[in-house]
Amino acid sequence: MSSPEKLAEAVLLPGFAGTTAPGWLRRRIAGGLGGVVLFGRNVVDDEQVAALTAQLRGERDGVVVGIDEEGGDVTRLDVNTGSFVPGPLALGAADDPELTTAVAAALGERLAACGVTLNLAPCADLTLAAEDPIIGVRAFGSDPAKASPHVAAYVTGLQKYGVAACAKHFPGHGAATEDSHVALPVLPRTVEELREIELVPFAAAIRAGVRSVMSGHLVVKAWGEEPATLNRVALTDVLRGELGFTGAVITDALEMGAVSGAYGKHDGLGRSAVRALAAGADALCLGGAAFEAEHLDACVTAIVAAVAAGELPLERLEEAASRTAALGTDPAPASVGPVDRRLGLEAARKALRVRGDVRLDGPPLVVDVQTEPTIAAGPMPWGLGAHLAELVPGTRTLTATPDDAEAVLEAARDFRSVVVVTREAHRHPRVRELLAALSTVDFIRVETGVPGPADGDGPRIDTFSGSYVSLRAAAEYLA
């Protein structure tokens, strides 16, 4: 039997800084640390990621290597270029579950070649609230009956190559109007509503054999005051009892505001780790920030103390460590090669929704309206201008902020065609003001986020994703 210290170490999945493993991390992995979660800060290209994961396995076989690679707007492998596959909302718009399976399989094969054992995807959330600040295009849609087949198809495709999928963020983040990275959302749902809406895609993922589920930092009042991550009713009674899930429960990052804000940044990290394990969680993510060894020490110390005090049964910790270790199974053999965007482009083209006459009358002015990306997505290349400039000689690209109406109007005078590109304009009042200020210009609108309420009858293309391939597909259609 392993000691409580070893078991506590085995359930932790921290993030770290850099594109090679720092010394403290290599030592912890050799000593039994459960694994790591990779983010964009750890990525240069596929070859470098493969070398990094080989370095980690050189310290210990069976280490869990997770990554937050959803495709579309939330990408880590393609953080420097934009994703080679469209995001979930675009796949839902294409509405071809077999295509979703193929896209996820291509992603799974690529992750396997990079040495990744766990992908923190897909989102089984639904896009339910217009003011939702964090899910949006990360979900397959708003209708549980239509989204669920895509969630299941994604799980099937991703796991074809031995990479564990992770349905998130249980019990479903889409109805929340606050971002759990910075606040503690309360879901405006009864238990009956959850069963009829949010839980349906999770049930589909479980039926498809998903190997892990991520808990969300979300309060359901009927289950008590604690967020699902720390809530035994949510994780043990509902997820395992009612839905029958037997795989690994992974927490969303414990340092996020929804948990650290409620329970204290430092002392609370260790206490939250204990409470999550007691509630039924198995693997504890500490991934959003680049953690150092002392943060892990705080968690280990708190877990060991809780076992000694009888607050956390040793059997529960052993079970969590075993389920975490199962996510470290080596993926199927695959080799790193050039990224093939053809399948992603096919899906992105199929997802496009076109309204009105979007034909260009000569080389256009393309106005890429910049807004802050979500915390989950982070900064990455975005915009239509570069794509259209490559396809239509004479195209001029203007990167604008919502406050640049005068500059846009001035530039538009020299062009017969103007294309204005936005990202969830309905959530940004200043962007809506910019669009209103441009009402004297006949422009084609390209929306790359969740399409908002109707805002005029002008010609428009919805891509449902800001990925490289989705922007490319829109540019091809215009050209």
C-alpha positions in Angstrom: 0.0 0.0 0.0 1.3 3.4 -0.9 1.7 6.1 1.8 -0.8 9.0 2.0 2.0 11.3 0.8 2.6 9.2 -2.4 -1.2 8.9 -3.0 -1.7 12.7 -2.5 1.1 13.4 -5.0 -0.5 10.9 -7.5 -3.8 12.8 -7.9 -2.2 16.2 -8.8 -2.0 17.6 -12.4 -0.2 20.9 -12.4 0.6 23.3 -15.1 4.1 24.8 -15.5 6.0 27.4 -17.5 8.3 26.8 -20.4 8.7 24.5 -23.4 10.9 22.0 -21.5 10.2 20.5 -18.1 11.8 22.4 -15.3 13.9 20.5 -12.8 11.4 20.7 -9.9 8.7 19.1 -12.2 11.0 16.3 -13.4 11.9 15.4 -9.8 8.2 15.4 -8.8 7.2 13.1 -11.7 10.1 10.7 -10.9 8.7 10.7 -7.3 5.1 9.9 -8.4 3.4 13.2 -9.3 0.2 12.2 -11.2 1.0 14.3 -14.3 0.7 17.7 -16.0 -1.6 19.8 -18.1 -0.1 21.6 -21.1 -1.1 25.0 -22.3 -0.1 27.3 -25.1 2.8 28.6 -23.1 4.3 25.1 -23.3 3.9 24.8 -27.1 6.1 25.7 -30.1 5.1 23.0 -32.5 4.2 19.3 -32.6 7.8 18.2 -32.7 8.7 20.2 -29.6 5.6 18.9 -27.7 6.6 15.3 -28.6 10.1 15.9 -27.3 8.6 17.5 -24.1 6.3 14.5 -23.4 9.2 12.1 -24.1 11.2 14.1 -21.5 8.4 13.6 -19.0 8.1 9.9 -19.7 11.8 9.6 -19.3 11.3 10.4 -15.6 8.4 7.9 -15.2 6.3 5.7 -17.5 2.6 6.2 -17.0 2.7 9.9 -16.3 -0.6 11.6 -17.3 0.0 14.2 -20.0 -3.1 16.4 -20.4 -3.8 19.3 -22.7 -6.7 21.7 -23.2 -7.1 21.2 -27.0 -10.8 21.8 -27.9 -10.1 22.9 -31.5 -11.6 26.1 -32.8 -11.2 29.1 -30.5 -9.6 27.1 -27.7 -6.4 25.6 -29.1 -3.0 24.9 -27.6 -1.3 23.0 -30.4 -2.1 25.7 -32.9 -1.8 28.7 -30.5 0.6 30.3 -33.0 -1.4 29.9 -36.1 -5.1 29.3 -35.3 -6.7 25.8 -35.2 -6.6 23.3 -38.0 -10.1 22.2 -37.1 -13.3 24.3 -36.5 -14.7 24.4 -33.0 -17.6 22.5 -31.6 -20.3 25.1 -32.5 -19.2 25.0 -36.2 -19.3 21.2 -36.1 -22.8 21.4 -34.6 -23.8 23.8 -37.4 -22.4 21.4 -40.0 -24.6 18.8 -38.3 -22.9 15.7 -39.5 -21.9 13.5 -36.5 -19.8 11.2 -38.8 -17.8 14.3 -39.8 -17.5 15.3 -36.1 -16.1 11.8 -35.4 -13.6 12.1 -38.3 -12.4 15.6 -37.1 -12.0 14.3 -33.5 -10.1 11.3 -34.7 -7.7 13.4 -36.7 -7.2 15.5 -33.6 -6.7 12.3 -31.5 -4.2 10.9 -33.9 -2.2 14.2 -33.8 -2.3 14.3 -29.9 -1.2 10.7 -29.8 1.8 11.5 -32.0 2.6 14.4 -29.6 2.6 11.9 -26.6 -0.6 13.4 -25.0 -2.7 10.8 -23.0 -5.6 13.1 -22.0 -7.4 15.8 -23.8 -9.7 18.1 -21.7 -12.4 18.1 -24.4 -15.1 18.1 -25.5 -17.4 20.6 -23.9 -20.6 18.9 -23.1 -22.0 22.3 -22.1 -24.8 23.9 -24.1 -24.9 27.5 -25.5 -27.9 28.6 -23.5 -27.5 32.3 -22.4 -26.9 35.2 -24.8 -24.7 36.9 -22.1 -22.7 33.7 -21.4 -19.1 35.0 -21.2 -17.1 31.8 -21.5 -18.7 28.9 -23.3 -20.2 30.2 -26.6 -18.6 28.6 -29.6 -17.0 25.9 -27.3 -20.4 24.0 -27.2 -22.0 22.0 -30.0 -25.2 24.0 -29.8 -28.2 24.9 -27.5 -30.5 22.0 -28.2 -29.5 18.9 -26.0 -31.1 16.5 -28.5 -29.0 17.9 -31.4 -25.8 18.6 -29.5 -25.6 15.2 -27.8 -24.9 13.1 -30.9 -21.9 15.4 -31.6 -20.6 15.1 -28.0 -20.7 11.3 -28.3 -19.2 11.4 -31.8 -16.3 13.6 -30.6 -15.6 11.2 -27.7 -15.6 8.2 -30.0 -13.3 9.9 -32.5 -10.8 11.2 -30.0 -10.5 8.0 -28.1 -9.9 6.0 -31.3 -6.2 6.6 -30.9 -6.0 5.9 -27.1 -6.2 9.6 -26.0 -8.7 9.9 -23.1 -11.5 12.4 -23.7 -13.0 14.5 -21.0 -16.6 15.8 -21.0 -16.8 19.1 -19.3 -17.9 21.2 -17.3 -20.3 19.1 -15.3 -23.2 19.8 -14.7 -23.1 22.3 -17.6 -21.8 25.9 -17.8 -23.8 27.3 -20.6 -26.7 28.8 -18.6 -24.3 30.7 -16.3 -23.9 34.4 -16.9 -20.6 34.7 -15.0 -17.2 33.2 -15.8 -16.0 30.7 -13.2 -12.4 31.8 -13.8 -13.2 34.9 -11.9 -16.5 34.4 -10.0 -18.8 31.7 -8.6 -21.7 31.2 -11.0 -25.1 30.0 -9.7 -27.0 28.0 -12.3 -30.6 29.2 -12.6 -31.8 25.6 -12.8 -34.0 23.1 -10.9 -32.9 19.5 -10.7 -35.7 18.6 -13.2 -34.5 21.3 -15.7 -30.9 20.0 -15.4 -32.1 16.4 -16.2 -34.0 17.6 -19.2 -31.3 20.0 -20.6 -27.8 20.2 -19.2 -27.3 16.6 -18.2 -28.4 15.1 -21.5 -25.1 15.6 -23.4 -23.1 14.3 -20.4 -25.3 11.2 -20.4 -24.5 10.8 -24.1 -20.8 11.1 -23.5 -21.0 8.5 -20.7 -22.8 6.1 -23.0 -20.1 6.7 -25.6 -17.5 5.5 -23.1 -15.9 8.8 -22.2 -13.0 8.1 -19.9 -13.1 11.3 -17.8 -15.5 14.0 -16.8 -14.5 17.5 -15.6 -16.4 19.1 -12.8 -17.5 22.8 -13.2 -17.2 25.4 -10.4 -20.9 25.9 -10.6 -23.5 26.1 -7.8 -26.9 24.3 -8.1 -28.9 25.5 -5.2 -30.9 22.2 -5.0 -27.6 20.4 -4.4 -26.4 22.8 -1.7 -24.2 25.9 -1.5 -21.0 24.3 -2.7 -19.9 24.3 -6.3 -20.1 20.9 -8.1 -16.3 20.5 -7.8 -16.7 20.4 -4.0 -20.2 18.9 -3.9 -20.8 15.2 -3.0 -24.4 15.3 -4.3 -23.1 16.5 -7.7 -20.1 14.1 -8.1 -21.1 11.0 -6.2 -24.9 11.0 -6.1 -25.7 12.4 -9.5 -22.7 11.9 -11.8 -21.8 8.4 -10.5 -25.1 7.3 -9.0 -27.7 8.6 -11.4 -25.7 8.8 -14.6 -23.6 5.7 -13.9 -20.1 7.2 -14.7 -17.2 5.0 -13.6 -14.2 6.8 -15.1 -12.0 9.6 -13.6 -13.6 12.8 -12.4 -11.2 15.7 -13.0 -11.6 19.1 -11.4 -11.5 22.3 -13.3 -8.4 24.3 -12.2 -8.6 24.7 -8.4 -7.0 28.1 -8.4 -9.8 29.6 -10.5 -11.7 32.5 -8.9 -14.9 30.4 -8.4 -13.0 28.3 -5.8 -10.1 30.4 -4.7 -12.2 33.5 -4.5 -14.7 31.7 -2.3 -12.3 29.8 -0.1 -9.1 31.8 0.0 -6.2 31.8 -2.4 -3.5 30.0 -0.5 -4.9 28.1 2.6 -8.0 27.5 0.5 -6.1 25.7 -2.3 -5.2 22.8 0.0 -8.6 22.8 1.6 -10.3 22.8 -1.8 -8.2 19.9 -2.8 -9.4 17.9 0.2 -13.0 18.9 -0.3 -12.9 17.9 -3.9 -11.5 14.5 -3.2 -14.1 13.9 -0.4 -16.8 14.9 -2.8 -15.7 12.3 -5.3 -13.2 14.0 -7.5 -10.1 11.9 -8.6 -7.6 14.1 -10.4 -7.0 17.7 -9.3 -6.1 20.2 -11.9 -3.9 23.1 -10.9 -3.4 24.1 -14.5 -4.5 27.6 -15.2 -1.4 29.2 -13.7 2.2 28.0 -14.0 2.4 26.4 -10.6 5.6 25.9 -8.6 6.6 23.2 -6.2 5.4 25.0 -3.1 1.8 25.1 -4.4 1.9 21.3 -4.8 3.3 21.0 -1.3 0.4 22.9 0.1 -2.1 20.5 -1.5 -0.1 17.4 -0.4 0.2 18.6 3.2 -3.6 19.3 3.4 -4.5 16.0 1.9 -2.2 14.0 4.2 -3.5 15.9 7.2 -7.1 15.2 6.2 -6.4 11.5 6.0 -4.7 11.5 9.4 -7.7 13.3 10.9 -10.2 10.9 9.4 -11.7 13.6 7.3 -10.7 11.9 4.1 -10.8 8.1 4.1 -7.6 6.5 2.8 -9.7 4.2 0.6 -11.1 7.3 -1.2 -7.6 8.7 -1.8 -6.4 5.3 -3.1 -9.4 5.1 -5.5 -8.7 8.6 -6.8 -5.0 7.8 -7.4 -5.9 4.6 -9.3 -8.4 6.4 -11.5 -5.9 9.2 -12.2 -3.2 6.7 -13.1 -5.5 5.1 -15.7 -5.4 8.3 -17.7 -1.6 7.9 -18.2 -2.0 4.9 -20.6 0.3 5.4 -23.6 -1.8 6.4 -26.7 -1.6 4.4 -29.9 1.6 4.7 -31.9 1.5 7.6 -34.3 4.2 9.8 -35.9 4.4 13.6 -36.0 3.8 14.9 -39.5 2.7 18.1 -41.3 -0.7 19.3 -40.1 -3.3 18.5 -42.7 -6.1 21.1 -42.8 -8.2 19.5 -45.5 -10.6 17.7 -43.2 -11.0 20.8 -41.0 -11.6 23.0 -44.1 -14.3 20.6 -45.3 -16.0 20.8 -41.9 -15.6 24.6 -41.8 -17.1 25.0 -45.3 -20.1 22.9 -44.4 -20.7 25.0 -41.3 -20.9 28.4 -43.1 -24.3 30.1 -43.0 -24.8 32.8 -45.6 -27.5 35.4 -45.7 -28.1 37.8 -48.6 -25.7 38.7 -51.5 -22.1 38.4 -50.3 -20.4 38.8 -53.7 -17.5 41.2 -53.8 -17.4 44.1 -56.2 -13.7 44.3 -56.6 -10.9 44.1 -54.0 -12.5 44.8 -50.6 -11.6 46.6 -47.4 -11.6 44.0 -44.6 -12.1 45.5 -41.1 -11.1 42.9 -38.4 -12.8 44.3 -35.3 -10.6 43.2 -32.3 -12.1 42.4 -28.9 -10.5 40.6 -25.9 -10.5 36.8 -26.2 -11.9 34.8 -23.4 -9.7 33.6 -20.6 -10.2 30.0 -21.8 -9.1 30.9 -25.4 -6.3 33.3 -24.7 -4.5 35.3 -27.4 -4.0 33.7 -30.8 -4.1 34.8 -34.5 -7.5 35.9 -35.6 -8.9 37.8 -38.5 -10.1 37.5 -42.1 -8.0 40.1 -43.7 -4.8 38.1 -44.2 -6.8 35.2 -45.8 -8.7 37.4 -48.2 -5.6 39.4 -49.1 -4.0 36.2 -50.3 -7.0 35.2 -52.4 -8.0 38.6 -53.8 -5.1 40.9 -54.8 -5.7 44.5 -53.9 -7.5 43.7 -50.6 -6.7 46.1 -47.8 -6.9 44.9 -44.2 -7.7 47.3 -41.3 -7.4 46.0 -37.8 -9.8 48.2 -35.8 -11.0 48.6 -32.2 -14.7 49.4 -31.5 -13.6 53.0 -31.1 -12.3 53.4 -34.7 -15.5 54.3 -36.5 -14.1 57.4 -38.1 -11.0 55.7 -39.4 -13.1 52.9 -40.8 -15.5 55.3 -42.6 -12.6 57.2 -44.0 -11.0 54.1 -45.4 -14.3 52.7 -46.7 -14.6 55.7 -49.1 -12.0 54.1 -51.4 -13.7 50.7 -51.7 -16.8 49.4 -53.4 -16.8 46.4 -51.1 -16.3 46.4 -47.4 -16.2 43.3 -45.1 -16.6 43.8 -41.3 -15.5 40.9 -39.2 -16.7 40.5 -35.6 -16.5 38.0 -32.7 -19.7 37.8 -30.7 -20.7 41.4 -31.4 -23.9 40.9 -29.4 -21.9 40.6 -26.2 -19.9 43.9 -26.8 -21.9 47.1 -26.7 -19.1 49.1 -28.2 -18.9 46.8 -31.2 -22.7 47.2 -31.7 -22.2 50.9 -31.6 -19.4 50.6 -34.3 -21.7 48.6 -36.5 -24.5 51.2 -36.1 -22.0 54.0 -37.0 -21.2 52.1 -40.2 -24.8 52.0 -41.3 -24.1 54.5 -44.1 -21.7 51.9 -45.7 -22.9 48.8 -47.5 -20.8 46.2 -45.9 -20.8 42.4 -45.6 -20.7 41.2 -42.1 -18.7 38.1 -41.1 -19.5 36.9 -37.5 -17.0 34.3 -36.1 -18.7 33.7 -32.7 -22.1 32.8 -31.5 -24.6 34.6 -33.9 -26.4 37.1 -31.8 -29.9 38.6 -32.1 -30.8 39.9 -35.6 -29.1 43.2 -36.2 -30.1 44.4 -39.7 -30.8 42.8 -43.0 -27.4 43.2 -44.5 -25.5 40.4 -46.2 -23.8 38.2 -43.7 -21.7 35.0 -43.2 -21.7 33.2 -39.9 -18.7 30.9 -39.4 -19.5 29.7 -35.8 -15.7 29.6 -35.1 -12.6 31.8 -35.2 -10.3 28.9 -36.2 -7.8 29.2 -39.0 -9.9 26.9 -41.2 -13.2 28.7 -40.5 -11.7 32.1 -41.4 -10.2 30.5 -44.5 -13.5 29.0 -45.5 -15.2 32.4 -45.2 -12.5 34.0 -47.3 -12.8 31.3 -50.0 -16.5 31.8 -50.2 -16.1 35.6 -50.5 -13.4 35.2 -53.1 
